[in-house]
Amino acid sequence: MEILNYNDVRHADEWDRFVTNHSEGRFCHLSGFMRALEETYGYRQYYQLLTDRHEVVGIIPLFFHRGFGRPRLVSQPASEYGGPLVLEQTQIDPVILRDRFSALLEHTGARFIEIHGGTGLPSRLRRELFATRPLHHYGVLRLTNPDAIWAHQLSHSARKAIGKARRAGLKCYQETNEETIAKRFYPLYLRAMAQFGTPPHPRKFFLSLYNHLSANMRLFLVDHEGTTVACLLGFTTAESVHVVWTASTNEYLDMRPNDLAHWTLICWSAENGFRTFDFGPVRYAGQRQYKEKWGIELRDYGFYYFPPTISVRTPYDAPSLFTALWRRLPLSVSERLGVHVRRALAR
């Protein structure tokens, strides 16, 4: 077993091939996501390749982050997911990984490694190498065919909401290009982040993602009489489709555009041979109610830390005062400041 430093000129193809073939691979594991983070936020990457007899058997994406005086290696910034992807059948000696992680911490000056989600980390390595901080859940829908999903997995409330959207004349379609991302998705996203009191990613980040991951990116738009009232941005990887960002206009919420967008993407995913539809995090009661009506399976979600003896506070939502103040910022100011806050938080 060997662990190599990633080199995007030499290793990008085999890295992405491994992610694409791994059942737990997400877009944030792909090398294009790494390049988007570097271009937007300037993070330094310390990606690692695990090889056995010159074959890739695992990857470890890591970025250095100063973290307000507590420097750390993060996998992955700006994403709910991250951490090593390792072939389940691969017998990796935990001592090899422990030594590598320790060497990386010493080399970078980071105090600890923070893993988001850890969906591709074998349970044995998770137990032996990391401290677990349970947080909430994430939701996954098993895909069959649209008719079967409609009849056997969707709740009555989900079918009712989709019907209401259709009767209101809403139209949902896919159109993924630089213009729709910059001029139709981003304004809705920016307003949605302001309503949540959350710093937004800059427009540059989404355009960089499109530049490097256009084959994996899917933007679905919902229009009402020529006006875009909702949008859903997701990514395909391996056997799954992952919904990452949604945004909508408050005035049209009663028409249920978000339900139509999700159903259209679910149908597209099933028809194109994907096996799972990842709804992302389920943090609070409202999210749980919305996502459970689609027939999802809830899975445990947490952060993982190395070394396991490190004392790290469990992540929490922004203080209510910060959220209230951010909601009052003009959108132009929010967009300019958001990149700096996001860079500082690595979230």
C-alpha positions as CSV (number, residue, x, y, z in Angstrom):
1,M,0.0,0.0,0.0
2,E,1.3,3.4,-1.0
3,I,0.0,6.9,-0.4
4,L,0.9,9.5,-3.0
5,N,0.5,13.3,-3.1
6,Y,-2.1,14.2,-5.8
7,N,-0.8,16.0,-8.9
8,D,-3.7,17.2,-11.1
9,V,-1.6,17.0,-14.3
10,R,-0.5,13.5,-13.7
11,H,-3.4,12.0,-11.7
12,A,-6.6,13.9,-12.6
13,D,-8.0,11.2,-14.9
14,E,-7.4,8.3,-12.6
15,W,-8.7,10.3,-9.6
16,D,-11.9,11.2,-11.4
17,R,-12.3,7.7,-12.8
18,F,-12.1,6.3,-9.2
19,V,-14.7,8.8,-7.9
20,T,-17.0,8.0,-10.8
21,N,-16.9,4.3,-10.1
22,H,-17.3,4.6,-6.3
23,S,-20.9,4.2,-5.1
24,E,-20.4,7.0,-2.5
25,G,-18.6,9.4,-4.8
26,R,-20.0,12.9,-4.8
27,F,-19.3,15.9,-7.1
28,C,-17.2,17.4,-4.2
29,H,-14.7,14.5,-4.5
30,L,-14.0,15.3,-8.2
31,S,-10.9,17.2,-9.2
32,G,-13.0,19.9,-10.9
33,F,-14.4,20.8,-7.5
34,M,-10.9,21.1,-6.1
35,R,-10.0,23.6,-8.9
36,A,-13.2,25.6,-8.3
37,L,-12.3,26.0,-4.6
38,E,-8.7,27.0,-5.5
39,E,-9.9,29.6,-8.0
40,T,-12.6,31.1,-5.8
41,Y,-11.2,30.9,-2.3
42,G,-7.5,30.3,-2.7
43,Y,-7.4,27.2,-0.5
44,R,-4.3,25.0,-0.7
45,Q,-5.0,21.4,-1.5
46,Y,-3.3,18.4,0.0
47,Y,-5.0,15.6,-1.9
48,Q,-3.8,12.0,-1.4
49,L,-4.0,8.9,-3.6
50,L,-4.0,5.5,-2.1
51,T,-2.5,2.9,-4.4
52,D,-2.0,-0.9,-4.3
53,R,0.2,-2.4,-7.0
54,H,-0.1,0.9,-9.0
55,E,-4.0,0.7,-8.9
56,V,-5.9,3.4,-7.1
57,V,-7.8,2.0,-4.2
58,G,-8.7,5.2,-2.3
59,I,-8.5,9.0,-2.4
60,I,-8.3,11.6,0.4
61,P,-9.3,15.1,-0.6
62,L,-8.0,17.7,1.9
63,F,-7.7,21.5,2.0
64,F,-5.7,23.7,4.5
65,H,-7.8,26.3,6.4
66,R,-6.5,28.7,9.0
67,G,-9.7,28.6,11.0
68,F,-9.5,31.6,13.3
69,G,-6.3,30.6,14.9
70,R,-7.1,26.9,14.8
71,P,-5.6,25.7,11.5
72,R,-7.1,22.5,10.2
73,L,-7.3,20.3,7.1
74,V,-10.9,20.2,5.9
75,S,-12.6,17.7,3.6
76,Q,-14.5,19.3,2.0
77,P,-14.9,23.1,2.3
78,A,-18.2,24.5,0.8
79,S,-19.7,21.0,0.8
80,E,-21.9,18.8,3.1
81,Y,-19.8,15.8,2.1
82,G,-16.1,14.9,1.9
83,G,-13.6,12.6,3.4
84,P,-11.8,9.5,2.1
85,L,-13.3,7.3,-0.6
86,V,-11.9,3.8,-0.1
87,L,-12.9,0.5,-1.8
88,E,-14.7,-1.4,0.8
89,Q,-12.9,-4.7,0.1
90,T,-9.5,-3.0,0.4
91,Q,-7.6,-4.0,3.5
92,I,-5.9,-0.8,4.6
93,D,-3.7,-0.9,7.7
94,P,-5.0,2.0,9.9
95,V,-1.4,2.6,11.1
96,I,-0.5,3.7,7.5
97,L,-3.3,6.2,7.4
98,R,-2.6,7.4,11.0
99,D,1.1,8.0,10.2
100,R,0.1,9.8,7.0
101,F,-2.4,12.1,8.7
102,S,0.1,12.8,11.5
103,A,2.7,13.7,9.0
104,L,0.3,16.0,7.1
105,L,-0.6,17.8,10.3
106,E,3.1,18.3,11.2
107,H,3.9,19.5,7.6
108,T,1.0,22.0,7.3
109,G,0.9,23.2,10.9
110,A,-2.8,22.2,11.1
111,R,-4.1,21.0,14.5
112,F,-6.6,18.5,13.3
113,I,-8.4,17.0,10.3
114,E,-12.2,17.7,9.9
115,I,-14.2,15.3,7.7
116,H,-17.7,16.4,6.5
117,G,-20.1,13.4,6.2
118,G,-17.6,10.7,5.7
119,T,-19.9,8.7,3.4
120,G,-17.1,6.8,1.7
121,L,-15.1,6.0,4.8
122,P,-15.3,2.3,5.7
123,S,-16.7,1.8,9.2
124,R,-13.6,0.1,10.5
125,L,-11.4,3.0,9.7
126,R,-14.0,5.5,11.0
127,R,-14.0,3.7,14.4
128,E,-10.2,3.3,14.7
129,L,-9.0,6.7,13.4
130,F,-11.7,9.4,14.1
131,A,-13.8,10.9,16.8
132,T,-17.4,11.2,15.7
133,R,-19.6,14.3,16.2
134,P,-23.2,13.3,15.3
135,L,-25.1,16.2,13.9
136,H,-28.3,15.3,12.0
137,H,-29.4,13.2,9.0
138,Y,-29.3,13.2,5.2
139,G,-32.0,11.8,3.0
140,V,-31.7,9.4,0.1
141,L,-34.4,8.2,-2.3
142,R,-34.0,4.8,-4.0
143,L,-34.8,5.2,-7.7
144,T,-36.7,2.7,-9.7
145,N,-38.9,4.1,-12.5
146,P,-41.0,7.2,-12.3
147,D,-44.3,5.4,-12.4
148,A,-43.3,3.1,-9.5
149,I,-41.9,6.0,-7.5
150,W,-45.1,7.9,-8.0
151,A,-47.3,5.0,-7.0
152,H,-45.4,3.5,-4.2
153,Q,-42.9,6.0,-2.7
154,L,-44.4,9.5,-3.0
155,S,-46.8,10.5,-0.3
156,H,-50.3,11.9,-1.1
157,S,-49.0,15.4,-0.1
158,A,-46.1,15.2,-2.6
159,R,-48.4,14.1,-5.5
160,K,-50.9,16.8,-4.5
161,A,-48.2,19.5,-4.6
162,I,-46.9,18.4,-8.0
163,G,-50.5,18.5,-9.4
164,K,-51.0,22.0,-8.0
165,A,-47.9,23.2,-9.7
166,R,-49.0,21.8,-13.0
167,R,-52.5,23.2,-12.7
168,A,-50.9,26.7,-12.0
169,G,-49.2,26.5,-15.4
170,L,-45.6,26.1,-14.1
171,K,-43.1,24.7,-16.5
172,C,-39.9,22.9,-15.4
173,Y,-37.0,22.2,-17.7
174,Q,-33.3,21.7,-17.7
175,E,-31.0,24.4,-19.1
176,T,-27.4,24.4,-17.8
177,N,-25.1,27.0,-19.2
178,E,-23.1,30.0,-18.1
179,E,-26.0,32.5,-18.9
180,T,-28.7,30.6,-17.0
181,I,-26.3,30.1,-14.0
182,A,-25.3,33.8,-13.9
183,K,-28.5,35.5,-14.8
184,R,-31.3,33.2,-13.7
185,F,-30.0,30.9,-11.0
186,Y,-27.7,33.3,-9.1
187,P,-30.1,36.2,-8.5
188,L,-32.7,33.7,-7.0
189,Y,-29.9,32.1,-5.0
190,L,-28.6,35.4,-3.7
191,R,-32.1,36.5,-2.5
192,A,-32.7,33.1,-0.9
193,M,-29.4,33.3,1.1
194,A,-30.4,36.8,2.2
195,Q,-33.7,35.5,3.5
196,F,-32.0,32.7,5.4
197,G,-29.4,35.2,6.8
198,T,-26.6,33.1,5.3
199,P,-23.5,34.5,3.4
200,P,-23.7,33.5,-0.2
201,H,-21.1,31.9,-2.4
202,P,-20.0,34.4,-5.1
203,R,-21.2,34.1,-8.7
204,K,-17.6,33.2,-9.7
205,F,-17.8,30.0,-7.6
206,F,-20.8,28.6,-9.6
207,L,-19.3,29.6,-13.0
208,S,-16.1,27.9,-12.0
209,L,-18.0,24.8,-11.1
210,Y,-19.6,24.9,-14.5
211,N,-16.3,25.4,-16.2
212,H,-14.8,22.3,-14.5
213,L,-17.8,20.1,-13.9
214,S,-20.3,21.0,-16.7
215,A,-20.7,17.3,-17.6
216,N,-21.9,16.6,-14.0
217,M,-24.0,19.8,-13.4
218,R,-27.7,19.9,-13.9
219,L,-29.7,23.2,-13.5
220,F,-33.5,22.8,-13.6
221,L,-35.6,26.0,-13.9
222,V,-39.2,26.6,-13.1
223,D,-41.0,29.3,-15.1
224,H,-44.4,31.0,-14.7
225,E,-45.4,33.0,-17.8
226,G,-41.8,33.5,-18.8
227,T,-40.5,34.4,-15.4
228,T,-38.1,32.1,-13.5
229,V,-39.7,31.5,-10.1
230,A,-37.6,28.6,-8.8
231,C,-34.5,26.7,-9.6
232,L,-32.7,23.6,-8.5
233,L,-29.0,22.9,-9.0
234,G,-27.7,19.4,-8.7
235,F,-24.8,17.2,-9.7
236,T,-24.4,13.6,-11.0
237,T,-21.7,11.3,-9.9
238,A,-21.4,7.5,-10.1
239,E,-24.8,6.1,-9.5
240,S,-26.3,9.1,-7.7
241,V,-27.8,12.5,-8.3
242,H,-27.2,15.0,-5.5
243,V,-29.4,18.1,-5.0
244,V,-27.1,20.9,-3.7
245,W,-28.8,24.3,-4.0
246,T,-32.5,25.3,-4.4
247,A,-34.0,28.7,-4.5
248,S,-37.4,30.2,-5.2
249,T,-39.4,33.4,-5.2
250,N,-41.6,33.8,-2.1
251,E,-44.5,35.2,-4.1
252,Y,-44.9,31.9,-6.0
253,L,-44.3,29.4,-3.2
254,D,-48.0,28.6,-3.0
255,M,-47.8,27.3,-6.5
256,R,-45.3,24.7,-5.3
257,P,-42.5,25.3,-7.8
258,N,-39.9,23.5,-5.6
259,D,-42.0,20.3,-5.6
260,L,-42.3,20.4,-9.4
261,A,-38.5,21.0,-9.7
262,H,-37.7,18.1,-7.4
263,W,-40.1,15.7,-9.2
264,T,-38.8,16.7,-12.6
265,L,-35.2,16.0,-11.5
266,I,-36.2,12.7,-9.9
267,C,-37.9,11.6,-13.1
268,W,-34.9,12.6,-15.2
269,S,-32.5,10.8,-12.8
270,A,-34.6,7.6,-12.9
271,E,-34.9,7.7,-16.7
272,N,-31.1,8.1,-17.0
273,G,-30.2,5.1,-15.0
274,F,-29.2,6.6,-11.7
275,R,-30.0,4.5,-8.6
276,T,-30.1,7.0,-5.7
277,F,-31.3,10.6,-5.4
278,D,-29.6,12.4,-2.6
279,F,-31.8,15.1,-1.0
280,G,-28.9,16.3,1.2
281,P,-29.1,17.3,4.9
282,V,-32.2,17.0,7.1
283,R,-31.4,19.4,9.9
284,Y,-34.8,20.6,11.3
285,A,-38.4,19.6,11.4
286,G,-39.5,21.6,8.3
287,Q,-36.8,20.0,6.2
288,R,-37.7,16.6,7.5
289,Q,-41.4,17.0,6.7
290,Y,-40.6,18.3,3.2
291,K,-38.1,15.5,2.3
292,E,-39.9,12.6,4.0
293,K,-42.9,13.0,1.8
294,W,-40.8,11.8,-1.2
295,G,-40.2,8.4,0.5
296,I,-36.6,9.0,1.5
297,E,-34.4,6.8,3.7
298,L,-32.8,8.8,6.6
299,R,-29.1,8.2,7.2
300,D,-26.9,9.4,10.1
301,Y,-24.7,12.4,9.3
302,G,-21.8,13.8,11.3
303,F,-18.4,15.3,11.3
304,Y,-15.3,13.2,11.9
305,Y,-12.0,14.4,13.5
306,F,-8.4,13.2,13.6
307,P,-6.7,12.8,16.0
308,P,-9.7,11.3,17.9
309,T,-8.4,12.9,21.1
310,I,-8.7,16.5,19.8
311,S,-11.2,18.7,21.6
312,V,-13.4,20.4,18.9
313,R,-16.7,22.1,19.4
314,T,-19.5,20.5,17.5
315,P,-20.5,22.8,14.5
316,Y,-23.6,24.9,15.1
317,D,-25.8,27.3,13.2
318,A,-24.9,31.0,13.0
319,P,-26.0,33.1,16.0
320,S,-29.4,34.6,15.6
321,L,-27.9,38.1,15.8
322,F,-25.6,37.4,12.9
323,T,-28.4,36.0,10.9
324,A,-30.7,39.0,11.6
325,L,-28.0,41.4,10.6
326,W,-27.1,39.6,7.4
327,R,-30.8,39.6,6.3
328,R,-30.7,43.4,6.4
329,L,-27.7,43.8,4.1
330,P,-28.3,45.1,0.6
331,L,-27.9,42.2,-1.9
332,S,-24.9,43.8,-3.6
333,V,-23.1,44.1,-0.2
334,S,-24.0,40.6,0.7
335,E,-22.5,39.3,-2.5
336,R,-19.3,41.2,-2.0
337,L,-18.9,40.2,1.6
338,G,-20.1,36.6,1.3
339,V,-16.9,35.4,-0.4
340,H,-14.8,36.6,2.6
341,V,-17.1,35.1,5.2
342,R,-17.3,31.8,3.3
343,R,-13.5,31.7,2.9
344,A,-13.0,32.3,6.6
345,L,-15.5,29.6,7.7
346,A,-14.6,27.0,5.0
347,R,-18.4,26.2,4.9
